[in-house]
Amino acid sequence: MNEDLKKFCHKYECDVRTSYRKVRRMRPIRWTDLSEDVRDLYTDMYDEQCLEITIPEDRFRTLVDFENEITKHQENRRAIESIIEEKRREHFLRNKNPALKKAYEHYQLILKLTHSDYPDA
């Protein structure tokens, strides 16, 4: 067991032992030259050794809560990246299309004018 795992086990009061069980896994084969519709094809199989972990329930709940927080932040990050990409695309389209740019400028002007009527919005 490496030093990081020892620290983790000490921090969360875990006991880790090798199990007699194994899990059969499929190794992904990536085809970079195919279209994006074909993501991963799984064909190569291998066995993964399992572990038996004993951990106090309160420590386990701490790990679950931590994982939930990480997942939430990752989802927020993906949403922000999506918004940024949409803004980049809109900016590109406005710069390539003069009529769209003019319409956007009118839209921004109308927003500024109506904002003064609704200061709490």
N, C-alpha and C positions, 0 to 999 in steps of 0.2 A: 504494500500500500504506500503510495507516494505521500509526500509531506502535506500537500493540499487536502487530500482525502483525510489524513489524520486530523488536521485542523478542523475540517468540516465535522467529522465524527465527534470530536471533542466539543465543539460549539453546540451541536444539536443533540449531544448525549446519545449517539447512535452506536450500535454494535453491528458490524458487517461481517458476514460469513459467506463463504462460497456455498452455493446450493448444488444439489444433485441434478437440478432441472436445467434444461436448455431451451432456448426459443429459436425457432427456425425463422430466418430473415431472408428477404430478397434484396440483393444489391442492385441499385439503379444503374441502368445503362443509358447514357445521355447521347443523343444524336444531334449534334450541333448543326449539321447541314440540312436537317429536315425543317419543315415549317413549324411555327409556334404552336400549332394545334396538337402536334405530337410532343408531349412533354417528356415523360420518362417511361421507358419500357423496362419491366422487371423480369429478369430471366435467371440470373445467377443466384443460387441459394447458398446460405451458410448458417451454421449454428452459433448462437451467442450464449455464452455462459451466464446463468442467472446468479443473483446474490440474494441472500436473506438478510433483511435489515430490521433490527429491532430499534424502535424509536419511541420515546414518550409521546403520548397523544398531543400534549400542548405544543411540543416542538414540531410535530408533524403539521398541526394547524398553522403554526408560524410559517412553515415552508409553503403551504398551500396559499396563504394570504399573500406572501411575497411573490409567488408565481402569478397570482391574479393581478397584482399591481403591475408587474412587468408586462403582462399581456395587455392590460389596459393602456399602458403607455405606448406599446408598440402599435396598437390599433389607432391611437391618437396620432402617432407619427405618420402612419400610412395615410390617414385622412388629410393631414397637413400637406404631405407630399403630393397628394392628389389635387388639392386646391392650388398649390403652387404650380403644378404642371398645367392645370386648366388656365391659370392666369397667364402663364408663358405662351400658351397656344393662342389665347385671345389677343394678347399683345402682338404676336406674330401676324395674326389675321388682320388686325387693325392696320398694321404698318404696310401690309401687302394690298389692302383694299381701301382706297381713298373714301369711298362712300360709307363703308363701315366705320372708318375713323371719324368721319364727320358726324354720323349718327351717334357714335359713342360720346363724342364731345357734347352734343345736344343733350344726351341722356344725363351726363355728369352735371351740366348746367341746371337742368330741371331738378335734379336731386339737391343741389345746393340751394336753389330757390325755395323748394318746399321744406327743406330742413329748418329754415328760420321760422316757419309756421308751426313746427312740431319740435320744440327744443328738447322735450323729454323722451323722444323716440330714439 
